[in-house]
Amino acid sequence: MRFQEHPSNPTEGSPRQRMAAQIREHRSRAGLSVTELADIVGYSKSSMSRFETGDSRVPEELCPKLDAAFGTNGLFTALFEMLRNVRFPDQFLDYMNLERKAEALREWAGFRIPGLLQTPAYARTVFREADRGATEDEIEDRVDARIGRRTIFDQSPNPHFAAILDESVLRRWVGGPAVMVAQLAALLPMMDHEHGTLQVLPFNRGEQSLSEATQIVIELQDSTSLVYVEGSASGQILEDPDVVLARRRAYDRVSAYALSPRESAILIRAVIKEYEE
């Protein structure tokens, strides 16, 4: 009866249920108890039980251990990657494929904190507001997928990432003051770091801002440049060389008028104080 409640078909159920069903099915085929499998992969019995029921997210590092235990030749590693991207629109899936191959990313954020920089609490609020009908599991899967995008910084070589935030992004409440304080504090170590820089375009230079909510200049390792633009309900990848060049020049112009990373950090700290008052 329990197997009927948690389908084994990886195309059915929530993403977390799909992974849970696969673990249960392959453990059963291998003739292992939950305790035996937990001992093999180095997790507690209680943790493994939660993974099998879908009550806890399966961590990425467990997947190759499951593949080794079941002899599944990369199945769980591939399933994790597939579920990492679940529920993203097709055009954003196309962008994420390019993101993983990028040599450099230069993002303009005119409405929200860039996805690569979002805290779980901030991302959770964004997804919940975007889809009021989503279940908590669905929201958590989307949060996991968004946070999981940061693995691009663990690549070798990893991409240079620069971002410019409109000041309105700092001041637009998402999740309330506590969420905003934690989110803005998380930006401070990113102002001038090993992967790139972060700047803020203040209100008094707003005439230089870009029109889209999001624009990302993507530079690939073969020297190809593309641009991903996103509005409130749609996104597209621009490939025309003349359009890409114009978009890149527009980004460079905004960067020239934005505050330096040091000045941007001062502004962010001031906004944090405002939220704390």
Residue pairs with C-beta under 8 A, 6 or more apart in sequence:
3 21
3 24
3 25
6 13
6 17
6 20
6 21
6 24
6 53
6 54
7 13
7 17
7 18
7 21
8 21
8 22
8 24
8 25
9 18
9 21
10 18
10 21
10 22
10 79
11 18
12 18
13 21
14 54
14 135
14 137
14 138
14 141
15 83
15 86
15 87
15 137
15 138
15 141
16 54
16 57
16 58
16 83
16 137
16 140
16 141
17 54
17 137
18 79
18 83
19 51
19 54
19 58
19 76
19 79
19 80
19 83
20 51
20 52
20 53
20 54
20 58
22 75
22 76
22 79
23 51
23 52
23 58
23 66
23 76
24 52
26 66
26 70
26 72
27 34
27 37
27 52
27 70
29 70
30 37
30 69
30 70
32 40
32 69
34 45
34 48
34 49
34 52
35 45
37 48
37 69
38 44
38 45
38 47
38 48
40 65
40 69
41 48
41 62
41 65
41 66
41 69
42 65
43 51
43 62
47 56
50 56
51 58
51 62
54 137
57 140
57 141
57 144
58 76
58 80
60 80
60 148
60 151
62 76
63 76
63 77
63 79
63 80
64 76
64 77
66 72
66 76
67 73
67 74
67 75
67 76
67 77
70 76
83 141
83 145
84 144
84 145
84 148
85 93
85 96
85 145
86 141
86 142
86 145
87 138
87 141
87 142
87 145
88 96
88 145
89 235
91 234
91 235
91 236
91 237
92 230
92 235
94 237
95 216
95 218
95 228
95 235
95 237
96 149
98 218
98 220
98 226
98 228
98 237
99 105
99 149
99 152
99 159
99 218
100 152
100 155
101 220
101 221
102 152
102 159
102 218
102 219
102 220
102 221
103 157
103 159
103 160
103 219
103 220
103 221
104 159
104 160
104 161
104 162
104 217
104 218
104 219
105 116
105 159
105 160
105 161
105 162
105 216
105 217
105 218
105 219
106 162
106 163
106 216
106 217
106 219
106 248
106 251
106 255
107 114
107 116
107 161
107 162
107 163
107 164
107 214
107 215
107 216
107 217
108 163
108 164
108 166
108 209
108 210
108 212
108 214
108 215
108 216
108 251
108 254
109 163
109 164
109 165
109 166
109 169
109 213
109 214
110 166
110 168
110 169
110 209
110 210
110 211
110 212
110 213
110 214
111 166
111 168
111 169
111 172
111 213
111 214
111 232
112 118
112 126
112 169
112 172
112 174
112 213
112 214
113 122
113 165
113 169
113 174
113 183
113 187
114 163
114 165
114 214
115 123
115 146
115 149
116 149
116 150
116 152
116 161
117 163
117 186
117 187
117 190
117 198
118 126
118 146
118 147
118 183
119 179
119 182
119 183
119 186
120 143
120 147
121 175
121 179
121 182
121 183
122 174
122 175
122 179
122 180
122 182
122 183
123 142
123 143
123 146
123 147
124 139
124 140
124 143
124 175
125 174
125 175
125 179
126 174
127 134
127 139
127 142
127 143
127 146
128 134
128 139
131 138
131 139
134 142
152 158
152 159
153 159
153 161
153 195
158 195
159 195
160 195
160 196
161 195
161 196
162 196
162 197
162 198
162 199
162 255
163 196
163 197
163 198
163 199
164 198
164 199
164 200
164 201
164 251
164 254
164 255
164 258
165 198
165 199
165 200
165 201
165 264
166 200
166 201
166 206
166 209
167 200
167 201
167 202
167 203
167 206
167 267
168 203
170 184
170 200
170 267
170 268
170 271
171 271
173 180
174 180
174 183
177 275
177 276
180 275
181 272
181 275
181 276
184 268
184 271
184 272
184 275
185 272
187 198
187 268
188 265
188 268
188 269
190 198
191 197
191 198
191 261
191 262
191 264
191 265
192 198
192 261
192 262
197 261
198 261
198 264
199 255
199 258
199 259
199 260
199 261
199 264
200 258
200 259
200 263
200 264
200 267
200 268
201 208
201 209
201 254
201 257
201 258
201 259
202 258
202 259
202 267
205 257
205 258
208 253
208 254
208 257
209 254
210 250
210 251
210 254
212 229
212 230
212 231
213 230
213 231
213 232
214 228
214 229
214 230
214 235
215 227
215 228
215 229
215 230
215 247
215 250
215 251
216 227
216 228
216 229
217 225
217 226
217 227
217 244
217 247
217 248
217 251
218 225
218 226
218 227
218 228
219 225
220 226
225 241
225 244
225 245
225 248
226 237
226 238
226 239
226 244
227 237
227 238
227 243
227 244
227 247
227 248
228 235
228 236
228 237
228 238
229 235
229 236
229 238
229 247
230 236
238 244
238 247
258 264
259 267
